[in-house]
Amino acid sequence: MRTAAAGDAAGQVVIRHQLKRRHVLAFFEKLPPCLVGIEACASSHYWSRELETLGHTVRLMPPAYVKPYVKRQKNDSTDAEAICEAVTRPNMRFVPAKTVEQQSCLMLHRARHLFIRQQTAVINSIRAYFAEFGIVAPVGRQGVEQLLEVVADTDDRRLPEVARACLAALGSQLRALKAQILEFDRRIIAWHRSNATSKRLDAIPGVGPALATALVASVADANAFRSGRDFSAWVGLVPKQNSSGGKDKLGSIADAAVVVRLRHDEALGRDDATEHAVNAGDQLRAFARR
């Protein structure tokens, strides 16, 4: 269920209407071209594209920027009224709508990150289960392979048959996850080679295909930032500020979802840059890794 609120030129709410999802487009088809405000969320970019095809001007807003306009307790009606008021504010910051290609690339990165977390969980489980029987291995990929060799060796009597079956299943899952992660990597490289902006970013020292594609997919419109400093603040490369009374109080670096994803891809980018630096003899990039 969606709630639509409409205001007139004076800012007064004149329409409050509850809509089911299947009736949203039919409702807006009957309206003349107007300004539509939507809270930015997972499906907001889809609705933005659909409503723009109907001739409407769509503005996406972060929920945190809309919340101050909620006048009383939270419900769908007051949220819709708050969005209706916030979208008309001259100093409101809007979220550019992403294209289908950008959303697809972001999904590729998120799915890859999910599989990496699952891979780590499976590896930790394998090590923990082996440790219960007094079997340990060195840290790293080679150590895990040594443990899986113990599972495959039926002559090794340190493992009971039931435990061996469980660990064999975990080993199969680990191999499947690794294969899928490699497939995601190939798709990221292919997307990178097909995008001109991503290839330009790849030319920057310390930026690899993973970070370049994540930046292109995350930033719908780079012109929304007035300067590189604004972009750095959006990414989260500045500390949280809680200053008052002329006293600067700076906290930790922001921990937004986009920051976590870009930092993870940045680590992969540093690896790419280091490998290139060793091969090309670029001392600057080698120094960046240190």
Phi, psi and chi 1 to 4 in degrees:
 res  aa     phi    psi   chi1   chi2   chi3   chi4
   1 MET       -  127.6 -173.9   72.0   69.4      -
   2 ARG  -111.9  151.1  -85.0   75.3  172.6  167.1
   3 THR  -118.2  125.4  -58.7      -      -      -
   4 ALA  -108.8  135.7      -      -      -      -
   5 ALA  -127.6  138.3      -      -      -      -
   6 ALA  -125.7  140.3      -      -      -      -
   7 GLY  -120.5  155.7      -      -      -      -
   8 ASP   -91.2 -173.0   55.7   16.5      -      -
   9 ALA   -64.2  -25.0      -      -      -      -
  10 ALA   -84.1   -3.6      -      -      -      -
  11 GLY    89.8    5.5      -      -      -      -
  12 GLN   -86.2  135.8  -61.8  -64.7  -36.6      -
  13 VAL   -74.3  121.9  176.7      -      -      -
  14 VAL  -113.0  -15.8  -65.5      -      -      -
  15 ILE  -135.9  131.4  -64.1  177.2      -      -
  16 ARG  -130.3  118.6  -72.3 -171.1 -179.1   90.1
  17 HIS  -142.1  130.0 -165.3   65.6      -      -
  18 GLN   -90.5  134.2  -74.0 -168.1  -21.3      -
  19 LEU  -127.8  138.4  -61.0  169.7      -      -
  20 LYS   -80.7  157.5  -67.7 -175.3  177.5 -179.8
  21 ARG   -56.0  -40.3 -170.2 -179.0 -170.2  -82.3
  22 ARG   -71.5  -11.8   61.5  179.4  179.8  -88.7
  23 HIS  -103.7   -0.2  -62.8  151.0      -      -
  24 VAL   -65.3  -52.0  171.3      -      -      -
  25 LEU   -64.5  -38.7  -68.7  179.9      -      -
  26 ALA   -62.9  -36.1      -      -      -      -
  27 PHE   -65.1  -45.2  173.1   78.6      -      -
  28 PHE   -77.1  -21.5  -78.8   97.5      -      -
  29 GLU   -63.6  -30.2  -76.1  177.2   -8.7      -
  30 LYS   -81.2  -12.3  -59.9  175.5 -177.3  178.4
  31 LEU   -90.2  147.1  -62.4  178.2      -      -
  32 PRO   -68.7  160.6   25.8  -34.1      -      -
  33 PRO   -53.1  128.2  -26.3   34.5      -      -
  34 CYS  -147.4  176.0   57.8      -      -      -
  35 LEU   -88.6  125.7  175.7   63.8      -      -
  36 VAL  -118.1  125.9  179.9      -      -      -
  37 GLY  -105.8  136.3      -      -      -      -
  38 ILE  -136.8  137.8  -55.6  175.7      -      -
  39 GLU   -69.4  132.8  -82.3 -170.1  -22.0      -
  40 ALA   -67.6  125.7      -      -      -      -
  41 CYS  -154.2 -169.9   61.6      -      -      -
  42 ALA   -61.7  -41.2      -      -      -      -
  43 SER   -97.6   -0.1   59.9      -      -      -
  44 SER   -66.5  -32.1   61.2      -      -      -
  45 HIS   -67.9  -36.6  -61.4  -82.5      -      -
  46 TYR   -62.8  -48.9  162.6   78.0      -      -
  47 TRP   -64.5  -33.8  -71.7  113.2      -      -
  48 SER   -61.5  -46.3  175.2      -      -      -
  49 ARG   -64.6  -40.4  -66.4 -168.8  -63.1  -93.6
  50 GLU   -66.5  -42.4  -68.9  -64.8  -41.8      -
  51 LEU   -72.1  -31.6  -65.6  179.0      -      -
  52 GLU   -67.1  -32.0  -75.5 -178.7  -13.5      -
  53 THR   -66.6  -20.8   59.2      -      -      -
  54 LEU   -86.1   -0.5  -60.7  178.6      -      -
  55 GLY    97.8    3.0      -      -      -      -
  56 HIS   -85.6  156.2  -59.8  -65.9      -      -
  57 THR   -97.9  118.2  -58.5      -      -      -
  58 VAL  -109.2  135.4 -176.7      -      -      -
  59 ARG  -126.5  123.9  -64.1  -72.4 -177.5  -95.2
  60 LEU   -96.9  137.8  -53.2 -177.8      -      -
  61 MET  -129.9  139.5  -63.1  167.4  -70.6      -
  62 PRO   -62.0  137.5  -20.3   31.2      -      -
  63 PRO   -56.2  -33.0  -25.5   34.1      -      -
  64 ALA   -64.6  -28.5      -      -      -      -
  65 TYR   -82.6  -20.1  -66.4  169.8      -      -
  66 VAL   -85.9  -30.6  177.0      -      -      -
  67 LYS   -54.6  -40.1 -173.8  176.0 -179.9  180.0
  68 PRO   -60.5  -17.2  -24.3   34.6      -      -
  69 TYR   -91.5   -1.9  -64.7   93.1      -      -
  70 VAL   -75.9  119.7  177.3      -      -      -
  71 LYS   -87.0  -21.3  -63.4 -178.9  175.1   62.6
  72 ARG  -147.9 -159.4   53.3 -172.6 -179.2  -87.5
  73 GLN   -59.0  149.9  -64.0 -175.2    5.4      -
  74 LYS   -75.1  128.6  176.4  179.4  172.2   59.4
  75 ASN  -157.5  174.9   55.2   55.9      -      -
  76 ASP   -60.9  -38.7  -68.8  -18.6      -      -
  77 SER   -66.8  -47.1  179.2      -      -      -
  78 THR   -68.9  -32.9   55.6      -      -      -
  79 ASP   -63.2  -44.5  -78.2  -10.2      -      -
  80 ALA   -63.5  -40.1      -      -      -      -
  81 GLU   -65.6  -39.0 -177.0  178.4  -18.6      -
  82 ALA   -64.9  -40.9      -      -      -      -
  83 ILE   -63.3  -41.2  -66.5  171.6      -      -
  84 CYS   -60.4  -37.7 -175.0      -      -      -
  85 GLU   -79.0  -40.3 -178.7  177.4   -6.7      -
  86 ALA   -66.5  -35.4      -      -      -      -
  87 VAL   -66.5  -20.0   73.5      -      -      -
  88 THR   -91.8   -3.5   61.0      -      -      -
  89 ARG   -72.0  132.4  -62.1  -60.5   93.2 -168.9
  90 PRO   -68.7  -24.6   23.9  -33.7      -      -
  91 ASN  -100.7   12.7   59.5  -15.0      -      -
  92 MET   -71.0  140.7  176.2   57.3   63.2      -
  93 ARG   -99.2  128.0  -64.3 -178.1 -179.2  180.0
  94 PHE  -106.7  158.9  -59.8  106.8      -      -
  95 VAL  -103.2  117.6  178.0      -      -      -
  96 PRO   -62.9  140.1  -19.3   31.5      -      -
  97 ALA   -73.0  138.2      -      -      -      -
  98 LYS   -85.6  151.5  -69.3 -177.5  174.2   62.3
  99 THR   -81.2  169.1   63.3      -      -      -
 100 VAL   -61.7  -39.0  174.2      -      -      -
 101 GLU   -65.4  -40.8  -70.0   75.0   16.8      -
 102 GLN   -65.2  -42.6  -72.5  175.8  -44.0      -
 103 GLN   -63.9  -36.9  -75.6 -172.6  -74.0      -
 104 SER   -65.8  -41.4  -60.6      -      -      -
 105 CYS   -67.0  -39.6 -174.7      -      -      -
 106 LEU   -62.7  -40.4  -88.2 -179.5      -      -
 107 MET   -62.9  -36.6 -174.8  179.5  -62.4      -
 108 LEU   -61.2  -44.5 -175.6   60.0      -      -
 109 HIS   -67.1  -41.0  -81.7  -85.6      -      -
 110 ARG   -68.5  -40.8  -71.1  166.4 -180.0  161.9
 111 ALA   -64.5  -40.2      -      -      -      -
 112 ARG   -63.2  -42.9 -179.9 -177.3 -179.5  -82.8
 113 HIS   -64.5  -37.5 -170.2   52.3      -      -
 114 LEU   -63.0  -43.7  172.1   62.6      -      -
 115 PHE   -66.9  -34.3  -85.8   57.5      -      -
 116 ILE   -65.5  -40.8  -70.8  175.7      -      -
 117 ARG   -63.8  -40.4  -64.9 -158.6  -50.6  -90.0
 118 GLN   -66.0  -37.9  -68.0  178.0  -11.8      -
 119 GLN   -61.5  -43.7  175.2 -175.4 -108.9      -
 120 THR   -62.1  -41.4  -57.5      -      -      -
 121 ALA   -63.5  -41.1      -      -      -      -
 122 VAL   -66.4  -42.4  171.8      -      -      -
 123 ILE   -61.5  -44.0  -69.5  173.8      -      -
 124 ASN   -63.2  -38.2  -69.3  -20.7      -      -
 125 SER   -65.4  -43.5  -63.6      -      -      -
 126 ILE   -59.8  -45.6  -68.9  174.0      -      -
 127 ARG   -64.4  -41.5  -72.2 -175.7  175.0  -83.4
 128 ALA   -65.7  -41.8      -      -      -      -
 129 TYR   -66.9  -38.8  -66.9  148.6      -      -
 130 PHE   -65.2  -38.4  -93.3  103.2      -      -
 131 ALA   -63.3  -28.2      -      -      -      -
 132 GLU   -63.1  -24.1  -67.7 -177.2    9.8      -
 133 PHE  -105.4   15.0  -63.7   98.4      -      -
 134 GLY    76.9   19.3      -      -      -      -
 135 ILE  -109.0  119.6  -53.8  173.4      -      -
 136 VAL  -127.4  163.1  -64.6      -      -      -
 137 ALA  -144.3  159.6      -      -      -      -
 138 PRO   -60.7  156.3  -21.7   32.6      -      -
 139 VAL   -68.1  142.6  177.0      -      -      -
 140 GLY   116.1  178.5      -      -      -      -
 141 ARG   -65.7  -38.1  -62.1  178.5 -178.2  177.4
 142 GLN   -61.9  -36.6  -64.3  -62.6  -31.4      -
 143 GLY   -63.3  -41.1      -      -      -      -
 144 VAL   -65.4  -40.4  177.7      -      -      -
 145 GLU   -62.9  -37.2  -67.0  -61.3  -30.7      -
 146 GLN   -62.2  -40.0  -67.6  176.3   14.7      -
 147 LEU   -66.2  -39.9  -65.5  176.0      -      -
 148 LEU   -68.2  -28.4  -65.0  179.0      -      -
 149 GLU   -66.4  -34.3  -69.8  174.1    1.1      -
 150 VAL   -64.4  -38.3  174.3      -      -      -
 151 VAL   -64.2  -40.3  176.4      -      -      -
 152 ALA   -74.0  -21.9      -      -      -      -
 153 ASP   -85.0   99.9 -174.3    5.1      -      -
 154 THR   -70.4  -15.2   56.5      -      -      -
 155 ASP   -80.5  -13.5  -65.1  -28.0      -      -
 156 ASP   -79.1  112.4 -165.6  -37.6      -      -
 157 ARG   -91.3    8.9  -62.8  -56.5  177.5 -176.0
 158 ARG   -73.0  -20.4  -68.1  177.6  -65.7  175.9
 159 LEU  -107.1  129.6  -76.0  177.2      -      -
 160 PRO   -66.2  158.5  -17.8   29.9      -      -
 161 GLU   -63.8  -38.7  -71.7  -55.4  -42.7      -
 162 VAL   -64.4  -44.4  175.0      -      -      -
 163 ALA   -64.4  -37.1      -      -      -      -
 164 ARG   -63.4  -39.8 -171.5 -175.4  -57.2  -83.5
 165 ALA   -65.0  -41.0      -      -      -      -
 166 CYS   -65.2  -43.5  -65.3      -      -      -
 167 LEU   -69.9  -32.3  -70.4  167.2      -      -
 168 ALA   -64.2  -39.5      -      -      -      -
 169 ALA   -64.6  -41.6      -      -      -      -
 170 LEU   -65.0  -38.0  -71.9  173.0      -      -
 171 GLY   -63.1  -40.8      -      -      -      -
 172 SER   -64.0  -40.1  -61.0      -      -      -
 173 GLN   -65.3  -39.1 -176.5  179.6    0.5      -
 174 LEU   -63.3  -43.3  178.4   60.2      -      -
 175 ARG   -65.1  -38.8  -65.3 -173.4 -175.3   93.9
 176 ALA   -65.1  -40.0      -      -      -      -
 177 LEU   -64.4  -43.0  -72.1  170.8      -      -
 178 LYS   -62.2  -41.3  -72.4 -176.9  176.2 -179.9
 179 ALA   -64.4  -39.8      -      -      -      -
 180 GLN   -69.2  -36.6 -172.2   60.3   64.0      -
 181 ILE   -64.4  -40.2  -69.2  171.1      -      -
 182 LEU   -63.5  -37.2  -70.8  176.0      -      -
 183 GLU   -65.5  -40.4  176.8   61.9   23.6      -
 184 PHE   -61.7  -41.7  -75.5  146.3      -      -
 185 ASP   -59.5  -42.6  -70.1  -21.6      -      -
 186 ARG   -64.1  -39.0  -74.0 -168.8  -73.4  -92.1
 187 ARG   -67.8  -36.9  -72.1 -177.3  177.1  -86.8
 188 ILE   -63.5  -43.6  -71.5  174.7      -      -
 189 ILE   -62.8  -42.3  -66.0  -63.1      -      -
 190 ALA   -63.8  -42.2      -      -      -      -
 191 TRP   -64.5  -39.3 -161.5   92.2      -      -
 192 HIS   -61.5  -44.0  164.7   70.3      -      -
 193 ARG   -70.1  -21.4  -69.0  173.3  177.7  171.7
 194 SER   -91.6   -3.7   65.2      -      -      -
 195 ASN  -115.7  121.7 -172.4  -84.0      -      -
 196 ALA   -67.0  -40.3      -      -      -      -
 197 THR   -64.2  -41.1  -55.1      -      -      -
 198 SER   -63.4  -38.6 -178.2      -      -      -
 199 LYS   -68.1  -33.4  -71.0 -169.4  -71.1 -173.6
 200 ARG   -67.7  -41.2  -72.3 -159.1  -56.9  -89.5
 201 LEU   -65.1  -31.9  -70.3  172.8      -      -
 202 ASP   -64.3  -21.3 -170.6   24.2      -      -
 203 ALA   -76.1  -12.3      -      -      -      -
 204 ILE   -75.7  133.8  -59.3  174.2      -      -
 205 PRO   -57.4  130.9  -23.7   32.5      -      -
 206 GLY    90.9   -3.0      -      -      -      -
 207 VAL  -109.2  122.7  176.2      -      -      -
 208 GLY  -107.2 -179.2      -      -      -      -
 209 PRO   -58.2  -36.3  -24.3   33.6      -      -
 210 ALA   -64.3  -48.8      -      -      -      -
 211 LEU   -69.8  -38.0  178.3   56.1      -      -
 212 ALA   -63.0  -45.5      -      -      -      -
 213 THR   -67.9  -36.0   52.8      -      -      -
 214 ALA   -65.3  -38.9      -      -      -      -
 215 LEU   -66.3  -46.2  -76.8  171.4      -      -
 216 VAL   -62.2  -40.0  172.9      -      -      -
 217 ALA   -74.1  -32.0      -      -      -      -
 218 SER   -79.8  -34.7  -61.3      -      -      -
 219 VAL   -96.3  102.5 -177.8      -      -      -
 220 ALA   -66.4  -39.8      -      -      -      -
 221 ASP  -146.5  108.0 -177.8   13.4      -      -
 222 ALA   -65.9  -21.1      -      -      -      -
 223 ASN   -69.3  -10.4  -66.7  -36.8      -      -
 224 ALA   -69.7  -17.3      -      -      -      -
 225 PHE   -98.3  130.7  -57.7  100.8      -      -
 226 ARG   -71.8  -27.2  -66.1  175.9  -61.2  178.1
 227 SER  -157.4  173.4   63.8      -      -      -
 228 GLY   -64.7  -28.0      -      -      -      -
 229 ARG   -67.4  -39.2  -69.7 -175.3  176.7 -176.9
 230 ASP   -63.4  -40.3  -75.2   -4.0      -      -
 231 PHE   -65.0  -41.0  174.8   72.6      -      -
 232 SER   -62.0  -38.7  -61.3      -      -      -
 233 ALA   -67.0  -37.7      -      -      -      -
 234 TRP   -67.4  -40.7  175.1   79.7      -      -
 235 VAL   -64.8  -32.4  170.8      -      -      -
 236 GLY   108.3   24.2      -      -      -      -
 237 LEU   -88.5   18.7  -60.7  179.7      -      -
 238 VAL  -127.8  151.4  -65.3      -      -      -
 239 PRO   -74.0  155.6   25.5  -33.5      -      -
 240 LYS   -66.8  141.4  -69.7 -176.9  178.8  179.6
 241 GLN  -116.5  132.7 -171.3  171.8  168.0      -
 242 ASN  -135.0   53.6 -171.0   24.6      -      -
 243 SER   -85.1  148.9  -56.9      -      -      -
 244 SER  -162.4  149.7  178.6      -      -      -
 245 GLY    62.3   29.9      -      -      -      -
 246 GLY    78.7    3.4      -      -      -      -
 247 LYS  -105.5  125.9  -64.6 -178.7  179.8  179.7
 248 ASP   -83.2  123.9  -66.0  -26.3      -      -
 249 LYS  -123.4  105.9  -64.8 -178.9 -179.2  179.1
 250 LEU  -105.8  132.8  -57.0 -179.8      -      -
 251 GLY  -102.6 -149.0      -      -      -      -
 252 SER   -83.6  169.8   59.4      -      -      -
 253 ILE   -66.0  143.3  -61.6  -64.0      -      -
 254 ALA   -59.1  149.4      -      -      -      -
 255 ASP  -120.6   45.0 -165.0   22.3      -      -
 256 ALA   -72.9  161.0      -      -      -      -
 257 ALA   -61.8  -42.2      -      -      -      -
 258 VAL   -63.8  -33.4   64.6      -      -      -
 259 VAL   -68.2  -44.1  178.5      -      -      -
 260 VAL   -60.4  -44.7  173.5      -      -      -
 261 ARG   -66.2  -44.7 -176.0  171.6   65.8 -106.7
 262 LEU   -68.9  -35.1  -67.9  179.5      -      -
 263 ARG   -66.1  -39.2  -76.6  177.0 -175.3  163.7
 264 HIS   -62.3  -44.8  178.4  -93.6      -      -
 265 ASP   -69.5  -28.5  -65.6  -34.6      -      -
 266 GLU   -65.0  -37.7 -177.7 -177.5    7.2      -
 267 ALA   -61.7  -41.0      -      -      -      -
 268 LEU   -65.2  -36.2  -59.6  178.1      -      -
 269 GLY   -64.8  -37.5      -      -      -      -
 270 ARG   -64.0  -37.8  -74.5 -160.3  -58.9  -91.5
 271 ASP   -63.3  -42.5  -67.7  -21.7      -      -
 272 ASP   -61.8  -43.6  -64.4  -20.2      -      -
 273 ALA   -66.3  -37.8      -      -      -      -
 274 THR   -66.5  -43.5  -56.6      -      -      -
 275 GLU   -61.2  -41.8 -177.6  179.0   -5.0      -
 276 HIS   -65.9  -36.7 -172.1  -83.3      -      -
 277 ALA   -66.6  -39.7      -      -      -      -
 278 VAL   -66.6  -40.4  172.6      -      -      -
 279 ASN   -72.1  -37.3  -64.2  -25.3      -      -
 280 ALA   -95.2   -9.0      -      -      -      -
 281 GLY    72.8   28.8      -      -      -      -
 282 ASP   -84.0  104.2 -169.5  -22.6      -      -
 283 GLN   -67.6  -30.0  -63.8 -179.0   -3.4      -
 284 LEU   -64.4  -45.4  176.8   60.9      -      -
 285 ARG   -69.9  -36.1  -64.8 -172.8 -179.5 -177.3
 286 ALA   -64.4  -35.9      -      -      -      -
 287 PHE   -68.0  -34.1  175.9   78.6      -      -
 288 ALA   -63.6  -34.7      -      -      -      -
 289 ARG   -67.9  -38.2  172.4   59.8 -176.7  -90.5
 290 ARG   -67.8      -  -64.0 -163.6  -61.9  -91.5
